[in-house]
Amino acid sequence: MKPRMTEARALALVKMKFAYQPVVLEHVMLVKEKAEEIAKKLIQSGVKVDLELVKVGALIHDIGRSVTHDIRHGIIGGEILRELGYPELARFAETHIGGGISKEEAKKLGLPPKDYFPKTLEEKIVAYADKFVEGEIEFSSSPTEDVKRKNIKYDTILPTIKKYERVLGKDHPAIKRLINLQREIESLIK
């Protein structure tokens, strides 16, 4: 197995893969910044986080978008990372979609049938940070009444939740997963 991927190597890889897709490159850079910010808050709160792994995971989470922009980009990203000799990073690509996908949902979506839930704290941070950023737009984190209605501290990922509600329906399991992901991470920050 290759040595662990560094942030510099991950950055070079995504710059090469997304040379002709500046919007995707900008997106992964913003996700990396947000993931790093979240990880540092957790570290300051006394939580053990592998900051380098978070930064690398955030940079490569959308590498499958170099092939496709549909739901399969997570799975394809995992395949790309395994082919490059970085199987330990494949889950960042596979588990960031929708805050995770169940085996049943994967089957319905035509993906290989297995659970695609972020498990490690680092994977959860990247999946969470990804929900702050749509294209080149980073959402704010100021309190709103709508957020209080959902019992979420800040509207960090509310625009993404609202988008999912419009596209998938208010009762789709992805909505609850995103809210739970936010609550889990926020509960660790002191």
VOVEX-777044 format. One line per field, with one value per residue: residue number from 1; residue in three letters; x, y, z of N, C-alpha, C, CB in turn. Coordinates in pm, 1 decimal. Glycine has a CB too. Layout:
seq	NUM  ...
type	ALA  ...
n_u	X  ...
n_v	Y  ...
n_w	Z  ...
ca_u	X  ...
ca_v	Y  ...
ca_w	Z  ...
c_u	X  ...
c_v	Y  ...
c_w	Z  ...
cb_u	X  ...
cb_v	Y  ...
cb_w	Z  ...
***
This chain:
seq	1  2  3  4  5  6  7  8  9  10  11  12  13  14  15  16  17  18  19  20  21  22  23  24  25  26  27  28  29  30  31  32  33  34  35  36  37  38  39  40  41  42  43  44  45  46  47  48  49  50  51  52  53  54  55  56  57  58  59  60  61  62  63  64  65  66  67  68  69  70  71  72  73  74  75  76  77  78  79  80  81  82  83  84  85  86  87  88  89  90  91  92  93  94  95  96  97  98  99  100  101  102  103  104  105  106  107  108  109  110  111  112  113  114  115  116  117  118  119  120  121  122  123  124  125  126  127  128  129  130  131  132  133  134  135  136  137  138  139  140  141  142  143  144  145  146  147  148  149  150  151  152  153  154  155  156  157  158  159  160  161  162  163  164  165  166  167  168  169  170  171  172  173  174  175  176  177  178  179  180  181  182  183  184  185  186  187  188  189  190
type	MET  LYS  PRO  ARG  MET  THR  GLU  ALA  ARG  ALA  LEU  ALA  LEU  VAL  LYS  MET  LYS  PHE  ALA  TYR  GLN  PRO  VAL  VAL  LEU  GLU  HIS  VAL  MET  LEU  VAL  LYS  GLU  LYS  ALA  GLU  GLU  ILE  ALA  LYS  LYS  LEU  ILE  GLN  SER  GLY  VAL  LYS  VAL  ASP  LEU  GLU  LEU  VAL  LYS  VAL  GLY  ALA  LEU  ILE  HIS  ASP  ILE  GLY  ARG  SER  VAL  THR  HIS  ASP  ILE  ARG  HIS  GLY  ILE  ILE  GLY  GLY  GLU  ILE  LEU  ARG  GLU  LEU  GLY  TYR  PRO  GLU  LEU  ALA  ARG  PHE  ALA  GLU  THR  HIS  ILE  GLY  GLY  GLY  ILE  SER  LYS  GLU  GLU  ALA  LYS  LYS  LEU  GLY  LEU  PRO  PRO  LYS  ASP  TYR  PHE  PRO  LYS  THR  LEU  GLU  GLU  LYS  ILE  VAL  ALA  TYR  ALA  ASP  LYS  PHE  VAL  GLU  GLY  GLU  ILE  GLU  PHE  SER  SER  SER  PRO  THR  GLU  ASP  VAL  LYS  ARG  LYS  ASN  ILE  LYS  TYR  ASP  THR  ILE  LEU  PRO  THR  ILE  LYS  LYS  TYR  GLU  ARG  VAL  LEU  GLY  LYS  ASP  HIS  PRO  ALA  ILE  LYS  ARG  LEU  ILE  ASN  LEU  GLN  ARG  GLU  ILE  GLU  SER  LEU  ILE  LYS
n_u	84.4  43.2  215.1  48.0  -185.5  -104.9  -207.2  -105.6  -60.0  -321.8  -441.4  -299.2  -386.8  -669.9  -665.7  -558.3  -754.0  -980.9  -921.9  -1057.8  -1297.7  -1378.5  -1576.4  -1628.9  -1378.1  -1356.6  -1567.7  -1474.5  -1257.5  -1381.2  -1531.1  -1322.4  -1211.1  -1428.0  -1460.6  -1214.1  -1235.2  -1450.7  -1335.4  -1121.9  -1261.8  -1373.8  -1141.1  -1044.1  -1238.6  -1163.2  -1195.3  -1077.7  -945.9  -837.6  -684.7  -538.4  -630.6  -899.2  -876.0  -761.7  -959.2  -1176.3  -1086.9  -1077.5  -1331.8  -1523.7  -1412.2  -1508.9  -1669.8  -1519.5  -1578.3  -1859.9  -2160.1  -2377.2  -2561.6  -2399.7  -2142.6  -2016.9  -1965.8  -1810.4  -1599.8  -1493.6  -1400.2  -1203.9  -1019.7  -939.9  -819.4  -604.8  -456.2  -534.3  -720.1  -814.4  -920.4  -1141.3  -1396.9  -1462.2  -1543.2  -1754.0  -1940.6  -2033.1  -2258.6  -2574.9  -2558.0  -2522.6  -2630.2  -2872.1  -2868.6  -3103.8  -3192.7  -2976.1  -3004.5  -3247.0  -3155.4  -2990.3  -2732.0  -2445.7  -2560.7  -2531.0  -2470.2  -2403.3  -2300.0  -2146.6  -1896.5  -1664.6  -1549.9  -1410.8  -1504.0  -1770.2  -1745.0  -1657.0  -1874.0  -2071.7  -1963.5  -1973.3  -2239.8  -2277.2  -2198.1  -2288.8  -2209.8  -2037.8  -2120.0  -2121.6  -2309.5  -2460.6  -2424.1  -2607.4  -2847.5  -3195.3  -3554.2  -3678.0  -3493.2  -3494.2  -3745.6  -3700.3  -3541.4  -3265.9  -2949.7  -2821.4  -2853.8  -2687.0  -2686.9  -2933.4  -3030.9  -2956.9  -3101.3  -3361.4  -3359.3  -3333.0  -3574.9  -3754.3  -3686.4  -3678.7  -3886.1  -4052.0  -4052.4  -3847.5  -3585.4  -3325.9  -3341.3  -3380.8  -3140.2  -2949.4  -3012.8  -2966.9  -2693.4  -2590.0  -2669.3  -2524.9  -2254.5  -2253.9  -2310.6  -2072.3  -1910.2  -1790.8
n_v	-117.8  226.9  510.8  717.4  952.6  1290.2  1628.1  1803.9  1630.0  1540.3  1780.9  1838.1  1620.5  1665.5  1908.2  1830.0  1641.2  1802.9  2006.7  2114.3  2171.0  2406.1  2484.6  2258.2  2220.3  2456.0  2405.2  2174.3  2290.7  2481.0  2306.9  2174.6  2387.4  2444.5  2194.1  2175.7  2393.0  2305.2  2070.6  2180.5  2325.0  2111.4  1984.0  2186.5  2162.1  1940.4  1700.1  1413.3  1431.9  1353.7  1580.0  1618.7  1402.1  1473.1  1705.5  1599.3  1408.6  1578.4  1717.1  1514.1  1404.9  1439.3  1329.9  1152.0  1304.7  1378.9  1204.0  1161.4  1346.3  1252.5  1059.8  840.6  932.2  919.9  646.1  585.3  757.2  628.8  396.2  505.4  602.9  363.4  236.6  407.2  337.2  409.8  291.5  342.4  593.0  580.5  562.7  825.5  937.1  765.0  788.2  1046.4  1137.6  1267.7  1259.0  998.8  675.8  423.6  60.3  -27.9  208.1  246.0  27.9  101.7  326.2  222.4  163.7  -25.1  -265.9  -181.5  -42.2  301.8  481.3  747.2  661.4  701.0  974.8  1160.7  1107.4  1179.2  1452.6  1551.0  1478.4  1634.1  1896.7  1917.0  1961.4  2225.6  2363.5  2449.9  2413.3  2700.7  2842.4  2925.1  2846.9  3046.0  3066.6  3167.9  3218.2  3134.4  3165.2  2952.0  2750.1  2710.9  2601.2  2348.0  2255.7  2287.6  2424.0  2628.3  2766.1  2614.2  2398.7  2422.6  2529.5  2317.1  2107.1  2200.5  2196.1  1918.6  1839.5  1950.2  1810.0  1535.6  1497.6  1574.4  1372.7  1201.0  970.7  1077.2  1341.6  1335.1  1207.1  1402.2  1609.5  1476.2  1424.5  1684.0  1755.1  1565.7  1637.8  1905.9  1860.6  1777.3  1996.4  2231.3
n_w	0.0  -67.3  80.0  322.8  191.2  143.7  225.3  32.1  -185.1  -229.8  -304.6  -541.0  -693.6  -714.1  -847.6  -1089.6  -1176.6  -1191.8  -1368.5  -1584.4  -1476.0  -1306.6  -1119.4  -964.4  -852.7  -700.8  -526.1  -378.6  -253.3  -88.4  73.6  198.4  348.4  522.1  650.6  779.2  953.7  1117.9  1223.6  1369.3  1564.9  1701.3  1795.3  1963.6  2153.5  2282.5  2153.2  1987.3  1673.8  1349.5  1189.0  949.5  795.6  770.3  612.3  376.2  310.6  262.6  38.4  -155.2  -165.3  -368.1  -596.4  -782.2  -941.6  -1151.1  -1343.2  -1351.4  -1273.9  -1146.4  -898.7  -874.3  -851.4  -602.9  -556.8  -780.2  -726.1  -499.3  -624.8  -794.5  -605.8  -482.0  -700.1  -735.6  -521.7  -264.5  -65.3  191.6  181.4  24.7  138.5  207.9  -31.1  -94.2  115.1  158.9  29.0  60.1  337.2  392.1  277.1  285.6  253.3  129.5  4.0  -165.7  -340.7  -469.3  -600.5  -786.6  -714.1  -596.3  -367.7  -49.3  277.8  292.7  494.8  672.3  902.7  1069.1  1273.9  1122.6  860.9  899.1  955.6  706.6  539.9  659.6  632.4  356.8  313.8  371.1  153.8  -165.4  -487.4  -558.7  -343.3  -8.9  267.8  526.7  888.1  1070.0  1333.6  1284.1  1276.7  1143.7  1169.1  1444.8  1468.1  1367.0  1561.8  1547.2  1606.7  1445.0  1113.3  950.7  764.8  662.9  407.9  237.6  351.4  303.0  23.8  -21.1  92.2  -92.9  -327.1  -255.9  -78.7  229.1  420.5  365.4  444.8  430.2  510.3  789.1  855.2  784.3  963.4  1204.8  1175.9  1185.6  1447.7  1596.7  1548.5  1637.1  1906.5  2008.2  2010.5  2229.5
ca_u	0.0  116.3  211.9  -73.5  -194.4  -90.3  -292.5  -45.0  -85.6  -465.5  -466.7  -247.3  -475.6  -797.4  -638.6  -542.2  -882.3  -1083.0  -860.8  -1157.1  -1422.0  -1344.4  -1680.8  -1607.1  -1255.0  -1392.0  -1651.1  -1395.2  -1174.9  -1468.6  -1562.0  -1201.4  -1203.0  -1534.0  -1428.3  -1101.2  -1291.1  -1527.6  -1240.6  -1046.6  -1352.5  -1383.6  -1012.8  -1043.0  -1333.4  -1105.3  -1229.8  -966.0  -976.9  -721.1  -704.8  -483.2  -722.1  -1018.4  -843.6  -745.4  -1090.8  -1259.8  -1039.0  -1101.4  -1465.6  -1599.4  -1324.7  -1590.4  -1730.0  -1435.7  -1636.6  -2004.1  -2215.9  -2498.1  -2548.2  -2291.7  -2009.3  -1956.0  -1917.2  -1700.3  -1489.1  -1432.2  -1326.1  -1084.4  -923.6  -884.3  -728.7  -484.2  -383.9  -576.0  -850.0  -858.2  -987.9  -1257.8  -1521.8  -1495.5  -1619.3  -1874.8  -2035.7  -2071.4  -2382.6  -2697.8  -2533.9  -2524.0  -2738.1  -2894.4  -2862.3  -3230.2  -3190.9  -2874.3  -3066.9  -3344.0  -3081.2  -2906.5  -2595.1  -2419.2  -2640.5  -2467.2  -2488.9  -2303.1  -2310.0  -2016.5  -1880.7  -1564.0  -1576.4  -1354.4  -1599.8  -1888.9  -1710.6  -1654.6  -2012.2  -2140.0  -1909.4  -2021.0  -2377.9  -2271.8  -2149.1  -2353.5  -2132.8  -1942.3  -2187.8  -2116.4  -2424.4  -2427.8  -2455.9  -2674.1  -2973.6  -3320.1  -3674.7  -3702.7  -3402.2  -3543.8  -3859.6  -3647.6  -3458.9  -3125.9  -2894.7  -2790.5  -2898.0  -2566.5  -2716.7  -3076.2  -3061.7  -2945.8  -3216.3  -3479.1  -3346.1  -3364.5  -3719.9  -3822.3  -3655.4  -3704.3  -4004.7  -4021.5  -4039.5  -3739.7  -3490.1  -3205.3  -3363.9  -3352.9  -2996.7  -2875.3  -3038.5  -2895.9  -2550.1  -2562.0  -2683.0  -2413.7  -2131.1  -2270.8  -2309.2  -1931.8  -1844.0  -1821.1
ca_v	0.0  352.2  590.5  797.3  1070.0  1417.7  1735.0  1855.3  1531.5  1544.2  1905.1  1819.2  1524.7  1727.2  2011.0  1758.5  1581.2  1905.0  2116.9  2173.0  2183.9  2498.0  2491.4  2144.5  2249.8  2556.9  2337.7  2091.7  2381.3  2535.7  2197.8  2153.8  2497.1  2426.5  2074.2  2211.2  2480.1  2219.8  1982.8  2260.4  2350.9  1986.9  1965.5  2283.6  2112.3  1821.6  1580.0  1365.4  1435.0  1352.1  1699.2  1595.7  1312.2  1552.1  1792.8  1514.2  1353.0  1684.3  1747.9  1405.5  1345.9  1447.6  1294.4  1083.0  1404.5  1389.1  1108.4  1183.9  1434.5  1194.0  997.8  740.9  991.3  873.5  509.3  595.5  817.2  522.1  310.1  579.5  606.6  228.3  212.9  487.3  280.8  474.4  235.2  401.8  720.2  554.1  587.0  968.2  956.0  682.2  811.8  1187.5  1167.8  1270.5  1225.4  853.4  608.5  287.2  -46.6  -27.2  325.0  220.0  -59.9  181.9  422.8  150.9  155.2  -154.8  -271.5  -183.8  83.6  404.3  579.7  783.5  595.9  767.3  1116.7  1233.2  1093.3  1258.1  1594.9  1582.0  1471.2  1750.7  2017.1  1917.4  2010.7  2371.4  2421.7  2410.4  2479.9  2796.4  2921.2  2872.1  2894.2  3111.2  2989.2  3255.2  3160.6  3178.7  3103.2  2824.7  2653.5  2681.4  2511.9  2213.7  2226.2  2288.5  2547.7  2728.2  2719.2  2572.7  2316.3  2435.1  2535.2  2183.2  2031.6  2247.6  2144.2  1776.0  1827.9  1978.3  1707.8  1400.2  1493.2  1608.4  1254.3  1113.4  943.2  1160.2  1465.0  1303.6  1178.2  1528.0  1678.6  1400.8  1447.2  1816.7  1750.5  1488.5  1716.6  2020.4  1816.5  1756.8  2126.5  2297.4
ca_w	0.0  -75.2  203.2  340.6  104.7  212.9  174.7  -91.7  -291.1  -257.6  -377.9  -677.4  -760.6  -751.5  -950.0  -1216.6  -1214.7  -1216.1  -1443.0  -1674.2  -1400.5  -1197.7  -1016.7  -874.2  -779.3  -600.7  -426.9  -286.9  -171.9  16.4  166.1  278.9  446.3  621.7  727.4  865.7  1058.6  1208.8  1292.6  1467.4  1677.5  1777.2  1863.0  2073.8  2253.4  2343.7  2077.3  1905.9  1531.1  1261.0  1106.0  814.8  726.2  737.5  498.7  257.8  279.1  205.5  -96.8  -251.7  -150.4  -493.8  -708.7  -882.1  -1031.7  -1271.1  -1438.1  -1360.7  -1171.5  -1088.0  -766.1  -879.0  -836.3  -478.1  -576.9  -877.5  -652.6  -420.1  -717.7  -837.9  -495.2  -465.6  -814.0  -712.7  -408.3  -140.4  -25.1  318.2  152.4  -60.5  210.6  204.4  -154.9  -95.3  224.4  177.9  -43.2  139.3  476.8  398.3  204.1  334.0  153.5  55.6  -84.9  -268.2  -441.5  -545.8  -681.5  -882.7  -664.0  -533.8  -244.5  82.0  349.5  265.8  602.4  730.9  1032.8  1152.6  1295.5  1008.3  750.1  933.5  939.8  562.7  489.9  716.3  567.7  218.2  311.3  382.6  29.0  -290.6  -592.6  -504.8  -241.9  127.2  342.4  652.7  1008.3  1165.3  1380.5  1223.5  1334.0  1077.9  1228.9  1578.7  1449.5  1344.8  1677.6  1507.5  1662.1  1343.3  981.1  880.5  647.6  634.3  263.9  180.5  400.6  229.0  -112.8  -13.9  115.4  -219.7  -426.3  -207.1  7.2  367.9  504.9  317.9  553.2  419.6  586.5  929.5  867.8  782.1  1090.8  1308.9  1156.4  1239.5  1593.9  1651.7  1545.9  1726.1  2046.5  2048.0  2019.4  2358.0
c_u	89.0  119.7  83.6  -71.2  -184.7  -188.3  -237.9  -72.2  -233.5  -500.4  -417.8  -338.8  -606.2  -777.5  -622.5  -678.5  -985.9  -1028.5  -961.8  -1294.6  -1398.2  -1449.9  -1662.6  -1481.8  -1282.8  -1475.7  -1565.4  -1303.4  -1257.5  -1505.8  -1441.7  -1188.7  -1305.6  -1504.9  -1313.6  -1148.7  -1366.9  -1433.4  -1163.1  -1133.6  -1365.3  -1255.4  -1003.5  -1136.8  -1283.9  -1137.0  -1109.6  -1011.2  -845.0  -740.8  -653.5  -575.6  -850.3  -990.8  -830.1  -881.4  -1182.5  -1216.6  -1078.6  -1245.0  -1546.4  -1516.6  -1400.5  -1660.6  -1641.0  -1487.3  -1785.4  -2049.0  -2344.8  -2464.1  -2434.0  -2154.1  -1940.5  -1893.7  -1797.9  -1577.7  -1416.4  -1348.3  -1196.6  -978.7  -862.4  -783.8  -597.7  -402.8  -417.3  -712.4  -903.0  -931.6  -1118.6  -1389.4  -1557.9  -1579.0  -1754.3  -1980.6  -2081.0  -2208.0  -2501.9  -2679.2  -2534.1  -2644.7  -2749.3  -2883.4  -2987.6  -3236.4  -3090.9  -2931.7  -3161.1  -3273.9  -2991.1  -2760.6  -2571.3  -2486.8  -2555.7  -2496.1  -2371.8  -2317.9  -2170.4  -2007.9  -1780.8  -1602.0  -1524.8  -1447.3  -1724.7  -1862.3  -1714.2  -1795.7  -2091.6  -2093.8  -1958.6  -2161.2  -2386.9  -2254.1  -2223.5  -2280.4  -2029.7  -2001.6  -2173.7  -2232.0  -2380.3  -2460.2  -2519.1  -2807.5  -3094.0  -3436.1  -3700.2  -3615.9  -3450.4  -3663.0  -3812.0  -3558.0  -3312.1  -3070.9  -2879.5  -2829.3  -2780.7  -2595.9  -2863.7  -3106.4  -3052.7  -3062.8  -3341.5  -3476.5  -3382.9  -3514.7  -3798.3  -3806.1  -3701.0  -3834.9  -3965.3  -3998.2  -3927.0  -3637.1  -3362.6  -3220.0  -3328.1  -3203.6  -2914.9  -2891.4  -2963.8  -2745.2  -2511.1  -2567.0  -2565.0  -2285.2  -2141.1  -2263.3  -2167.0  -1855.6  -1888.7  -1814.6
c_v	124.3  419.7  674.1  921.2  1196.1  1519.5  1788.2  1760.2  1531.3  1668.1  1893.8  1726.0  1590.8  1838.3  1946.1  1705.6  1685.8  2026.6  2188.6  2185.2  2278.2  2507.7  2377.6  2168.5  2352.1  2493.6  2257.5  2177.5  2441.1  2429.1  2171.4  2261.7  2478.3  2304.8  2101.6  2298.4  2397.0  2132.2  2059.6  2295.8  2227.1  1961.9  2060.4  2241.8  1983.5  1691.5  1542.2  1355.9  1433.0  1464.1  1679.2  1506.2  1385.2  1638.9  1712.1  1459.0  1455.1  1716.8  1640.0  1351.5  1344.2  1407.2  1219.6  1177.8  1430.9  1296.0  1136.3  1277.8  1377.4  1124.8  896.3  799.1  947.8  735.7  510.2  658.1  714.9  429.3  377.2  576.6  469.7  198.2  290.2  437.3  344.8  422.0  296.0  534.4  700.4  587.6  735.4  998.9  885.6  725.2  956.2  1220.2  1159.6  1242.4  1075.4  797.0  466.5  187.5  -47.3  90.1  304.2  133.1  19.8  279.5  356.4  143.1  15.2  -159.8  -291.3  -49.9  176.9  516.0  618.3  724.7  667.8  914.0  1199.2  1225.0  1177.4  1407.3  1634.0  1578.8  1593.0  1879.2  2030.3  1976.2  2161.9  2436.5  2364.1  2485.4  2571.0  2878.6  2853.3  2931.9  2954.3  3020.3  3079.1  3195.5  3217.9  3109.5  2966.1  2714.7  2614.8  2586.3  2367.8  2169.9  2206.4  2422.6  2658.7  2675.8  2680.1  2493.0  2325.9  2449.0  2398.1  2097.0  2070.9  2196.3  1995.0  1755.7  1851.0  1863.0  1568.5  1385.0  1511.0  1486.6  1159.8  1092.7  1028.4  1288.6  1441.8  1276.9  1306.9  1604.0  1607.8  1417.6  1582.1  1815.0  1676.0  1570.6  1835.7  1979.6  1796.9  1887.8  2196.0  2448.1
c_w	0.0  61.4  206.6  251.0  190.0  154.4  41.6  -209.1  -329.7  -339.4  -522.1  -757.8  -803.6  -854.1  -1086.8  -1265.0  -1255.2  -1291.2  -1532.3  -1607.7  -1281.2  -1087.5  -915.7  -790.4  -668.9  -489.5  -328.1  -200.5  -58.2  119.2  255.9  386.1  557.6  709.4  825.0  982.5  1163.4  1290.8  1399.4  1587.9  1764.6  1857.4  1982.8  2186.4  2318.7  2272.7  1990.3  1760.1  1454.3  1158.6  963.7  732.7  686.2  614.7  369.8  214.5  214.0  62.5  -197.5  -250.4  -280.3  -615.5  -818.9  -977.9  -1153.1  -1380.2  -1459.4  -1248.9  -1112.3  -956.4  -760.2  -854.5  -707.2  -492.1  -672.0  -811.5  -566.4  -506.7  -762.8  -728.2  -469.0  -578.0  -797.6  -593.4  -274.3  -94.0  104.9  298.9  75.0  9.2  215.5  79.7  -146.6  6.0  240.8  117.3  50.7  286.5  499.8  326.4  257.4  218.0  66.4  -42.8  -197.7  -379.7  -530.5  -640.7  -785.4  -842.3  -608.8  -396.1  -118.5  148.6  321.1  369.4  649.0  871.2  1122.5  1169.0  1176.8  887.1  775.2  916.8  792.9  504.6  535.8  646.7  424.4  208.8  331.6  246.5  -90.6  -400.9  -529.7  -391.3  -107.4  203.9  474.7  769.6  1113.7  1207.6  1305.5  1292.3  1274.2  1138.5  1367.5  1571.1  1433.1  1460.4  1638.7  1552.9  1558.0  1206.3  892.7  754.3  608.9  484.9  196.2  225.2  323.1  84.4  -115.9  7.2  -12.9  -318.6  -381.8  -128.6  152.9  457.1  462.2  430.0  547.5  500.3  733.4  949.9  870.5  913.5  1203.8  1298.9  1214.1  1392.4  1658.6  1657.5  1639.6  1873.0  2097.9  2066.0  2146.7  2343.4
cb_u	-96.1  53.0  337.8  -89.2  -326.6  55.6  -303.2  107.8  -42.2  -546.5  -398.4  -103.1  -505.1  -868.1  -511.4  -440.4  -936.6  -1143.0  -745.4  -1168.2  -1472.9  -1320.9  -1822.1  -1594.3  -1145.1  -1469.2  -1752.3  -1312.3  -1115.0  -1595.9  -1601.8  -1076.0  -1224.8  -1671.3  -1391.6  -991.8  -1385.9  -1627.9  -1143.0  -992.8  -1491.6  -1411.3  -894.6  -1082.2  -1470.0  -1150.9  -1358.6  -914.2  -1062.8  -703.1  -635.5  -342.6  -755.4  -1061.0  -713.5  -645.9  -1155.8  -1253.2  -887.4  -1006.0  -1542.8  -1651.5  -1207.9  -1692.4  -1755.6  -1288.6  -1616.5  -2081.6  -2242.4  -2563.9  -2678.7  -2292.0  -2019.1  -2059.1  -2030.0  -1743.4  -1539.5  -1539.3  -1413.0  -1120.3  -990.7  -998.4  -797.1  -522.0  -238.3  -581.3  -838.1  -738.7  -894.9  -1258.8  -1511.6  -1366.1  -1539.7  -1837.6  -1975.5  -1965.9  -2401.5  -2793.1  -2637.7  -2522.4  -2711.9  -3033.4  -2844.8  -3348.8  -3156.2  -2750.5  -3143.7  -3436.1  -2998.0  -2916.7  -2568.3  -2265.3  -2741.8  -2312.2  -2503.0  -2317.6  -2393.7  -1997.1  -1836.9  -1421.2  -1510.7  -1215.5  -1638.9  -1933.0  -1570.9  -1563.7  -2081.2  -2114.0  -1756.5  -2019.7  -2459.5  -2158.1  -1998.6  -2509.8  -2225.0  -1893.4  -2335.9  -1979.7  -2524.0  -2502.9  -2329.3  -2694.5  -2989.7  -3321.5  -3796.9  -3676.7  -3259.9  -3583.0  -3942.9  -3570.1  -3511.3  -3107.4  -2760.7  -2641.2  -2980.5  -2480.1  -2679.2  -3132.4  -2966.9  -2812.7  -3236.7  -3485.6  -3200.9  -3284.6  -3765.4  -3768.3  -3506.1  -3590.7  -4080.9  -4132.8  -4168.9  -3671.0  -3452.0  -3175.7  -3512.0  -3435.9  -2949.5  -2921.8  -3191.6  -2931.3  -2512.6  -2662.2  -2816.4  -2391.1  -2100.5  -2403.5  -2388.1  -1860.8  -1875.2  -1723.4
cb_v	-0.3  445.2  682.4  839.0  1069.0  1469.6  1849.3  1874.9  1390.0  1542.2  2023.9  1761.9  1405.8  1782.8  2092.5  1641.3  1497.8  1949.7  2065.1  2089.4  2043.4  2633.9  2484.4  2011.6  2302.2  2674.2  2245.1  1989.2  2494.5  2594.8  2068.9  2153.2  2633.4  2411.1  1958.3  2285.1  2586.8  2131.9  1919.3  2389.3  2395.0  1868.4  1989.6  2422.3  2088.7  1811.8  1602.8  1226.9  1561.4  1211.1  1819.3  1532.1  1191.1  1640.7  1870.6  1397.9  1299.3  1810.9  1764.4  1292.1  1421.6  1588.6  1209.0  997.3  1536.2  1355.9  963.9  1049.5  1573.3  1094.1  929.7  672.1  1142.5  871.3  418.2  679.3  931.0  442.0  275.7  726.2  658.0  121.8  253.2  632.8  292.7  626.8  84.5  422.9  811.4  408.4  532.1  1055.2  903.7  540.0  766.8  1278.6  1071.3  1173.1  1290.8  806.1  608.8  275.6  -183.0  -20.5  453.2  151.8  -175.7  259.7  511.3  215.8  263.0  -179.8  -383.4  -210.6  58.9  460.2  524.5  939.4  452.5  753.9  1164.6  1177.0  945.1  1228.5  1624.7  1482.0  1341.3  1759.8  2014.8  1775.2  1940.5  2413.6  2397.6  2442.4  2559.8  2888.0  2941.1  2903.6  2780.9  3243.7  2921.5  3394.8  3184.9  3150.2  3192.7  2836.3  2709.9  2811.2  2555.1  2208.1  2102.3  2266.3  2519.6  2765.6  2826.9  2491.6  2170.7  2554.0  2632.2  2117.7  2055.3  2402.5  2165.9  1708.3  1927.8  2107.7  1706.8  1356.9  1360.7  1690.7  1179.6  1173.5  797.7  1193.8  1512.3  1181.3  1088.5  1614.9  1683.8  1253.4  1439.8  1919.5  1682.5  1362.9  1764.2  2089.1  1686.4  1671.4  2214.2  2251.2
cb_w	122.2  -179.8  213.3  488.1  22.7  202.4  278.5  -73.2  -245.6  -126.3  -307.8  -673.2  -668.3  -627.6  -914.4  -1200.9  -1099.9  -1084.4  -1527.4  -1801.0  -1352.1  -1253.8  -1081.6  -954.4  -875.4  -666.2  -496.8  -365.3  -259.5  -45.8  88.8  189.1  377.0  552.7  633.0  784.5  996.0  1130.0  1192.0  1402.1  1627.0  1682.5  1764.7  2022.9  2189.3  2482.7  1989.5  1957.2  1493.5  1190.3  1169.1  823.8  814.6  858.2  525.9  286.7  404.5  292.9  -96.1  -223.9  -45.2  -513.3  -659.1  -813.8  -956.2  -1237.9  -1388.1  -1353.4  -1230.1  -1186.4  -727.2  -1011.5  -840.0  -367.6  -632.2  -1001.4  -565.9  -347.2  -840.0  -874.2  -368.6  -465.0  -946.6  -691.0  -432.3  -159.0  -9.1  408.9  73.1  -103.7  351.8  206.2  -275.8  -69.5  351.3  116.6  -162.0  84.9  564.7  542.5  48.9  402.4  222.1  153.3  -6.0  -205.7  -373.4  -450.1  -592.0  -1016.1  -554.9  -520.9  -254.7  71.1  501.6  120.5  720.6  734.7  1013.3  1090.4  1427.4  972.3  730.8  1077.4  999.4  486.9  538.1  868.8  569.9  160.6  417.9  475.8  14.1  -290.6  -687.2  -614.3  -277.4  197.1  365.7  666.2  1064.6  1105.4  1530.1  1071.8  1311.7  927.6  1235.7  1651.8  1327.4  1213.1  1748.6  1351.3  1725.3  1346.3  911.7  972.0  674.1  708.3  194.4  220.9  551.9  230.7  -166.2  99.9  222.9  -281.4  -454.5  -120.9  -11.6  424.7  505.4  190.7  550.1  272.7  573.0  975.2  752.1  665.1  1121.6  1300.2  1006.6  1183.9  1632.8  1568.9  1403.6  1698.3  2061.9  1944.6  1894.9  2468.0
***
